[in-house]
Amino acid sequence: MESKFVSPELASQQENSSIRKLHTYGDKPGTPKIVRIYLSGHVILNQPLLNKGTAFTKRERELLELCSLLPYQVNTLEQQTDRVQKQFEQLKRPIVKNIFMQNIHDQNKTMYYNFILRDLKRILPIIYTPTEGEYIENYSEVFHRPHGVYLNFPESEKIEYTLLEAALQNGMRPKDIDVIVVTDSEQILGIGDQGVGGVAISTAKLTLYTAMAGINPARVLPVVLDVGTNNRTRLEDPLYLGWRHERIRGKDYDAFVHRFVECVRTNFKNAFLHWEDFGVDNARRLLYKYRPTMSTFNDDIQGTGAITLATIMAALKVTGDSMENQTFVIFGTGTAGVGIADQIRTYLQVQKGMSEEEAAKHFWCLDKPGLLTQDMTCGDYVITDQQRVYARTLDEIESWGRGGKNKDSGKGSNNNNTRKEHPQLLDVVKNVKPTVLIGCSTIPGAFTEEVVRTMAEHCENPIILPLSNPTQLHEAKPAELFKWTEGKAFVATGSPFDPVEYNGRMYEIAECNNSFVFPGIGLGCIVCRTKHCTDQMIFAGANAISECSPSTQSKDRMKGLLPDINDARDVSAKVATAVIQKAIEQNENRYQLNGNDVEKVVREFMWEPKYAEYELMEDQE
């Protein structure tokens, strides 16, 4: 059968489509039952979205010219997945398992997601953090097949062409793309600037959108903006696949990003734009620049903030306390730390009626030199505009005793007087008596026994969240926190931990991972085609997660503060429902649900890994 190439220019002109399509998979959201197709033989076997492998029926094998290419036996999807599981179990190293899973993804996406959903909790650390970070670091060395859309600064004039081409490669019209995840790779997970390898974080995030929220895998685009890298190891690597140049900054960078965003707004009008792992200088600035004009979301800022808010909400629902009574200490105020502070502060403003200044007074924020103070305007460390709202005056700390020693405090500063001039974590805990302690520092062991015991002396129900990942960068281990607080603490972590036994009782450890929040928020925005992704929608999603908390539902502090990861699809449906209901209330929905059962509409939108029946396209279609 003849394949008919359609230029991206023609696709753009004919958005409502009289263009030749090679299949109908993904034309609509949800799980297709029948797919019409204009492909055959090796071509269809090499299309992971369409390939069914040994599950092609005898009728389909004849229809699609596959009889000579497949063994006699016709397998079910479950039998195929059993085979994958057996092969997976024979592998030992997580990175080898990660690469194996990518190979399955490149062969058969339906089988790939069916295997993931068999045991999401166990597979998630392989396909996402922490293992995905190792893969990204070695991207150019282990590269075997491209994933995603590569938008390169030296070829900026081709942005629109490349994006449209990418949609057409999957047989999709631009208007049918539901979500685009974009990164410039400057601050990947806990490993920093990784250049072109960051494309793998975009693909990993979209894997979670599909696995956890049922976004049809045909209707997504993972994108990397290759604007260079400042990682010397990457630049000096002869195998490096990206643009070998230091990072572009300033007006040139902004113009490149703007060209990309305008292409999305013009051509992908129904797409939800998800920003991922941008550097601290750009992440917030870009979000607030484009947020008023489109439905967009930054996971490092809003996602991290929302899942942390949900975790704290769950703990407070167990104790019966309220958000406005809490004092927050945040150790590490880069993109994630400030994002958490902003999300909770905005919640206090919007939901509790506080002014910005009043809400900000609930936060004590520390970074490399120590407590952020208003006098940090020059020298080795200068506070950013985003940090400034949380910076304290010297008058507020004038009476404090100093000299608290915290592990690695002042790391990165060349000022020998840092400890004397800027209070360290222990100083802050002693003086402000926090009820919530949050770690985003990537400094292992930063929450020392003295810090934690001091907090517990003044707080009946300390909420302690060491959120840095991967695991080796956690500020404290859960077992230590229960020991040092004598079992009083509510604990959630940024990476998975096994349950902890303390004093004859078993405590479940919730993983405070963004993957529980962004899929559901995105799903809600996509289903009702929101004009924007508002703070109130995010708060509604966070509250929905807290209501699903085993700890909240049972009023048992030994249960996890967040739902089990294997329940992610049900939780995402409830989060999406809450987001849509809030969007309707705010008149932010472009798609009218007309009094329908919102959760039913959401669940019908969600794709499931099931094989469709194939029929041959007629030539005139």
Secondary structure, 3 states (H helix, E strand, C coil): CCCCCCCHHHHHHCCCCCCCCCECCCCCCCCCCEEEECCCHHHHHCCCCCCCHHHCCHHHHHHCCCCCCCCCCCCCHHHHHHHHHHHHHCCCCHHHHHHHHHHHHHHCHHHHHHHHHHCHHHHHHHHCCCHHHHHHHCHHHHCCCCCCEEEEHHHHHHHHHHHHHHHHHCCCCHHHCCEEEEECCCCECCCECCHHHHHHHHHHHHHHHHHHHCCCHHHEEEEEEECCCCCHHHHCCCCCCCCCCCCCCHHHHHHHHHHHHHHHHHHCCCCEEEECCCCCCCHHHHHHHHHHHCCEEEHHHHHHHHHHHHHHHHHHHHHCCCHHHCCEEEECCCHHHHHHHHHHHHHHHHHHCCCHHHHHCCEEEEECCEECECCCCCCCCCCCHHHHCCCECHHHHCCCCCCCCCCCCCCCCCCCCHHHHCCCHHHHHHHHCCCEEEECCCCCCCCCHHHHHHHHHCCCCCEEEECCCCHHHCCCCHHHHHHHCCCCCEEEECCCCCCEEECCEEECCEECCHHHCHHHHHHHHHHCCECCCCHHHHHHHHHHHHHCCHHHHHCCCCCCCCCCHHHHHHHHHHHHHHHHHHHHHCCCECCCCCCCCHHHHHHHHCCCCCCCEEEECCCCC
